[in-house]
Structures are given as structure tokens and as C-alpha cells.
């Protein structure tokens, strides 16, 4: 049973990662062929850094992802704090449902609806161009925001409320108590949410395609325009670089999760020791 499970798992992972391995190998292929590896070369990486249009698209994607992540982290953290402080269970459940809608809604529906809204607003305001960088930024924030909220909110729910009350009793102002107590507790969720928001924004094509303006093309849109002709091997080189960057972010995410789990286990141990000490002191009395 164990052997068959290992074989099955190996086949699944081979199916998942075989395309990535092929991409990595042929990014170093000397020829354009996708069937014959004629020799090792770094020329496609050199060609990539000579392609000004592709590098501009990479810069646009990084700028857009960074801005969307920064806004999503700030707004999402504040929203998570507000949801956590709601007293009504019904209202809290309603807010959680509304937060989940952008994640379950198909991207093409989100993209078309946002495009129609931006065009309508642009015509009402009389602007010459309804779609531009700012419309793409708002669109990216709209689908990144729920992921940040859902990463930060569990950390707030895990936090012991007596910690903030103790800080206030010791003289902390509400603002100082937030930065000294709540923010460190939320930080693992904020980091995870920021990583997810950045990767989602960097990877998005459908919503970006419907909301982008002329002269501001992101990398997915640039690659899509190249598929109408021929995708050159320098795109394999770019995909390889992006893969390793994403892999690095994933490793950081796992390290943060492991540290958070370790802290949670230590907190549970402290609570158990504290409870045992109370029980022992009560038994002695």
C-alpha cells in the first residue's frame, strides 16, 4: 500500500512539474527547437535583457504589483481589524461572505464588470481616456484585498485580547498598544497576505486585459501579444527567472508559517503551565 501510494504521488508530481522542467531545460537550448537539445547557451538570457519592450512590460508589472500590494496590505489590515471588532455575529458573517465573493467570482466576469464601470465613470467625468494605469491599479486592488483580509483576520482571532487590555492598563495609548501588541501578532498574516497579493497581481492576465489602457502593457499581456506570432526562447528564459523568484517567495512564506506555528505552540505551552500553576496554588490553599 505504501509503495503504490509513493508511485501514485510520484506520477502526480511528475505530471505537475514536467512542463516546468521542460521550460527550464529549453531556456538554455542553443537552437529554437523544442524537440532537440542542441547545446547549452546563455544567449537567450542575453537577448532577454536586450529586449526593451519586454523589460518595460516587466517593469510595469512590478510597479503595478508593488502598488497594488501596498494598498491592499494597508486597507486589508484596517478592514480585518474592523471585522474582528464587530459584535454582531450576523454582521460579521455577512462581511465574511462579501469578502469571499471576489475570490469565487470568475475573473472574466470581474474584468468585464470593472471595465464597464470604469468606462461609465470616465464618460460621466468627461475624461479623454477611461482606461489607464489607475484603472488597472484599482482592479488589482479589488481582487488582492480579500486575500490580505483572510490572512490577517485569523491572526487577530488567535490573539489573546487580554494582551491589549494589559498594555492599556500599563499606560499604553490605543495607537501605541496597536503598534506594540496587535501589529506584531498580525505580522505573519500581513507578510503572507502581501506575498499572495504580489504574486496574484504579477500573474494576472484576464482582469488586466480588460482594464488596461494604451501604452501600459503588463508582462502577461506582452506574452499574449507574442503568441499571435511566435514565442521566442527568450520568453522561456524570462519564465525561468520568474519561476525562481516565485519559488523564493514561496520559501519565505513557508518560513513565516513555520515561525508562526512555533510561536503558537510556545504560547499553548505557556498557557498550560500557567493553568497548572493556578490549579496547584488552588489545591494548596
N, C-alpha and C positions, 0 to 999 in steps of 0.2 A: 504493500500500500504506500509506504513511504517512497519507494523507488518510482512508482508510477506518478506520484504527486510531484516529485522532483522533475521527472521528464516532462510532465504537463506544464509545470511552471517555466521550465527552460524553453519550451516551444513558444509559450506566450510571450516571454521576454524577447526571444529571437525575432518573433513577428513584429513586436513593437519597435525594437531598436535596429533592425536590419536596414530600413531606409536611411537612418541617421548614419550608420556605419558606411553605407554606400556613398552618401553625401560627403563624409569626411575623407574617404579614400580618393574620390574623384576630384576633390578640390585641389589635390596635389598631382593630378594627372597631367602629363605633358601635352597630350592631344585633346581634341574636342570630343573624342569618342566616349560613349557611355557603356561600352561593352569590352573594350580592350584598354588595359592599363599599360601605356607605352613607356612610362618612365616618371621619376619623381621630379617635381619642379615647384618653385615658389613664384613662378611668373604670374599666375592668376591673382595672387595676393598683391603683387606689384601693380598689375593692371587695375585692380580694385582701387588702390589709393591714387591712381591717376584719373579715375572717372569722377569728374567734378559734380556731375548731375546726381550720381548715386550718393556721393558723400554729402551733398546738400540735403538729399532726402533723409539720410541717416541723422544729420544734424537737426532737421525739422522734427523727426520722430523723437529724438532725445529731448529737445526743447519742449515739445508738446507733452511727453510723458512726465517730465520733471515738473512742469507747471500743474498738470492735472493731479499728480501725486501730492504735491504740496497743498493744493487747495482741498483735495479730498481728505487728507490727514487732519487738517485743521477743522474743517466743517464736520467731518465724520466723528472726530473725538468729542466735539461740543454736542453733537446730536446724541451720541451714545451716553454722555453724561445726563442729558435731558431725559432720555428714555429711562435710564436707570433710576431717576428720581421721581418718576411718575408713581402716584399712589394707587391709581385705578388700574386693576388688572385688565379690565376690558379695553381701556385706552392703550395700555401697554401692548396688549395682543394686537390691537388694530395697527399700531405703529410698526410692530414687527412684521405684520403682513404687508404693509405698504413698502417697507424696506426690501422685502423679498421679491416684489413684483418686477423691478428692473433686471434681476438676475434670471428669472424664469421667462421673461418676455423674449421672443425671438429677436435676434439682432436686426434682421431686415425690417421688422415692424418698428423697432425703436429708431432705426436710421431714417426710415421714410417719415415717421411722425415728427421727428426732430427737424428734418429738412422742411417739411410743410410749415411747422411753427416758425422757424427762422425766416423763411421766405415771406410768410404772412406778416411777421413783425417788421421785417425790412421794408415792405411796401407801405405799411402803416406809418413808419417813421420817415419814409421817403428817401432811404439810402440808395446809393448807386449800385452797391453790391450787397446782396443779402447774406452770402456765404463767404466766410473768411477764416482767419486763424482763430478768432474769438468764438465763432460758432462751433468749430471743431473742439476747442478747449472746453466749452460748456457741455458739449455732447460727451466728451471723455469723462468729465467730472460726474455726469449723470449716471454712468454705469460703473465707475470706480468707487463712488461713495458708499453704496451698500456693502461692499466687501470690507471697507475700513470699519464701518459701524459694527458689522458682525464679528470682526476680530477684536475690537476694543470692548464691546459690551460684555462678553463672558468674563473678562479680567475684572471689570467693575463688580460683577455679581459674585466673583470669588473673593473679593476683598472684604476683610473684616471691617465693618462700619465703625466699630469701637476705636479703631486706629485714628480715624479723622477726629472723632469726638475727644479722644485723649490729647491730640495735638491742639485742638481748640481750647481745652481746659488748661493746657500748659502755656497758653498765651499766643498761639498762632492766629493770625488773621485768616479769614476764609481763603484769600488768594495764596498766602504763604502755605496754608495747610494743603491746598491743591498741589502746589509745586513740590512740597516736601513729602507728602503721603500718597496722594492719588496718582500723580503723574508717574512716579516710579513703579507703582503697581500696574499701571496701564501700558508701560513702555513696551513689554513684549508683544502685546496686541497691536500697538501702534507700528512697531517695526514690521510685523507680519503683514498688516494691512497695507503699509507703504510698499512693501515688496510686491504684493499681489497687484496693487493698483498700477505700479510701474510696469510690470510685465504685461498686464492686460492692455494698458494703453499703448505700449510699444508694439504689441502684436495685432491690435485691432485693424481690420480692413473694412468690414461691411458698413459700420456706422461712420467711419472716416470717409468712405467713398461717397456717401450721400450728403455729408455736411461740409466737405472741403471746398475752398474757394480756388479761383485760378491763381497759379503761381506758388501755391503752398502744397506740395506733394509729400506725403509721408513715405517711408520705405515700403510698406505693403502695397501702396498704390503704385509706386515706382516699379516694383517687381511685377505687378499685374499688367502694367502697360507694356513691359518687356515680353510677356508671354504671348502677346499678339504676333510677335515676330519670332525671336529665338532667345532663349535664356542662355547667356554665355557662362562658361565655367567660373568667371569671377563672382557670379552670384552664389556659386557653391562655396567659394571662399568666404564671402560675407555671411552666409548662413552658418558656416563653421564657427566664425568668430562670435556670432550671436548665440549659438548653442553653448559655447563655453562660458559666455557672460551669464546666460540664464542658469547654467549649472552652478556657477559661483553664487548667484543669488539664492538658489535652492539650498546650497550647503549652509549659507548664513542663516536661512530660515530654519533649517533643522537644528543648528547650534542654539538659536534663540529658543526654540521649542524645548530642547533638552534642558537648557538652563532653567526655563520656566517650570518644567516638570520637577526638576531637582529642588527648586525653591519651594514648590508646593508640598513635596514630600517632607522637607525640613519643617515647614510650618505645621503640618499634621503631627509630626513627632513632638514638636514643642507643645501643641495643644494637648496631646495625650499625656505628656509629662506634667503639664500644668493641672490637668484634671486628676491625675493620680496623686499629685501633691495635695490638692484640695481634699480628696477623699481620705488620704492618710491623716491630714490635720483634723478633719472632722471626726474620724474614728478615735483619735487620741483624746479629743475633747469629750 
